[in-house]
Amino acid sequence: MVHVPSAHEFIAARDLLLSSKSYEEVKVKFEWPTKNFNWALDYFDNLAEKCANPALKYVDDAGAQMEVSFRTMREHSNQVANLLKSLELRKGDRILVMLPNRVELFETILGAMKVGCVIIPASTLLTAEDVKDRMIRGQVQCVIADEHLVPTIEAAISTVGRQVTKINLGQEVKGWLPFSEANGHTVTFHSDEEFTLQDELLIYFTSGTTARPKLVLHTYGSYPIGHLSTMYWIGFKPGDIHYNISAPGWAKHAWSSIFGVWNAEATSFVYNYTGKFNPKEVLRIISEHKVNTICAPPTVWRFLLLENLKEYKFALKQIVSAGEPLNPEIIQKVKEATGLTLREGFGQTETTLQVGTFPGMQVKPGSMGVEAPGYEISILNDDHISTSVKTEGMVAIQVKPRRPIGLMQGYIDPPEKNLEVFVGNWYLTGDVALKDENGYFWFIGRSDDVFKSSDYRISAFELESELMAHPLVTEVAVVASPDKLRGFVPKAIITLRPEAKPSRELALEIFKFTRERMAPYKRPRIIEFSAELPKTVSGKIRRNELRRVESDLRRRNQRNQEEYFESDFSELKSQRRG
């Protein structure tokens, strides 16, 4: 059966958001599209016929620069799609994608969508154990990776026990197909598949309160179409140049480096750099390339504010922040330096933009904003009943009688997690907030022990499980330690076996141990040895007490006697830092 495109309803909904004069108008009129179509085939490919502005503007720290038109992106992604088909990959097959911010990443995402493959984005910082977990639980049939990751992936595949098709961006490697093989395929692609908005598209591995990451499933509807809310929040218009400061492999990268920006027929700006984030260089790039809109987490804004922003000539129109709560002082400092108001947005890997301060709205510093068009959000008490104004409770999305398309289909693993988050008419986000009389939401915190560090989502339980593997550790509690630049960093409070004694040497050993086992973004940056951990009568660790003590300690700029910072050790500074 020949695939028949039907993106007209989607475009109409998109145009309503792009042309709207007020949030109030959009909130009343907007409805999610319901007709089936493949976003890559039926929407993106048609942009090649009418969009004169580039799909991508690419620069890197080696001096390379290029512009990629929508037509070129269509043709190259068609070649990737044909390559995948030639390897007998079909609709529903799962592909692990571990690529940095290169043009090939975008070609791969589009090409896989056209075939109907399920994409599992992954950070290039993952360890072999992380990759193994994704391959086994994600049932991966193909991996497409940067050439520098071949050893890591080979180490993982050797323990998987089944055949995996392997493609890398470099030259010939035994057992691997070079990505350049796509160049030998035709630039046209035809699909005989039928697509529905419920078909599987993306699987994200996201840390939770369990020892292993959860598998979040998104569909051909939930992310491509669902990110209409993200497009509207950021406020870009056709032809704008948008820079999303986010690493590939994480959901936020798809939010506005791919779907949000291209939904608006705008240009996605890509700055591919190696090494540490360099705020001075990033500001130069933003100014030189006349970037119009930026989305970045508060951590990045803190780094940028270390520089004198008034020295730069910007072409910025809209600036937004997401990933963690935005401090009011950041909004004020950015306003003083640029004249622009930094707006906050709230969402999850499991959703698109749920809550935000939208263009033209009053910004209330410290508030997350109001519910996005297409979402109905309430604050619930423990009985799952809506609370009164200015009463703390659980942030919940209404899923009955109408379910927002930007919500995940559910958790693949562990499936029992769905019973915890989908309750009655609600999806429970796991976040605590309150709502004021004007409909603005105010974030209080997480209801579990997941926290953000430099925009990376970290599970305390996952880190604790890794640390417990050290032979001298008997018990450990990981808490979020306030940090001026990163927002929070992981701190491990450790009790030792009787034969072990706290010392600087042991702290160094454990830091080295974590570097061998954990990706850089999630390893502890502070270690404290403690004789015992505070417990409830039932034997549970009093995590609230630990968080309160840690917050007070950092506020007073003091440290405990047996507390060690990773930065204390010159022995670690010569190693690669994350």
Secondary structure, 3 states (H helix, E strand, C coil): CCCCCCCHHHHHHHHHHHHCCCHHHHHHHCCCCCCCCCHHHHHHHHHCCCCCCCCEEEEECCCCEEEECHHHHHHHHHHHHHHHHHCCCCCCCEEEEECCCCHHHHHHHHHHHHHCCEEEECCCCCCHHHHHHHHHHCCCCEEEECHHHHHHHHHHHCCCCCCCEEEECCCCECCEEEHHHHHHCCCCCCCCCCCCCCCEEEEEEECCCCCCCEEEEEECCCCCCCCHHHHHHHCCCCCCEEEECCCCCCHHHHHHHHHHHHHCCCEEEEEECCCCCCHHHHHHHHHHCCCCEEEECHHHHHHHCCCCHHHCCCCCCEEEECCCCCCHHHHHHHHHHHCCCEEEEECCCCECCCEECCCCCCCCCCCCEEECCCCCEEEECCCCCECCCCCCEEEEEECCCCCCCCECCEEEECCCHHHHHEECCEEEEEEEEEECCCCCEEEEEECCCEEEECCEEEEHHHHHHHHCCCCCEEEEEEEEEEECCCEEEEEEEEEECCCCCCCHHHHHHHHHHHHHHCCHHHCCCEEEECCCCCECCCCCECHHHHHHHHHHHHHCCCCCCCEEEHHHCHHHHCCCCC
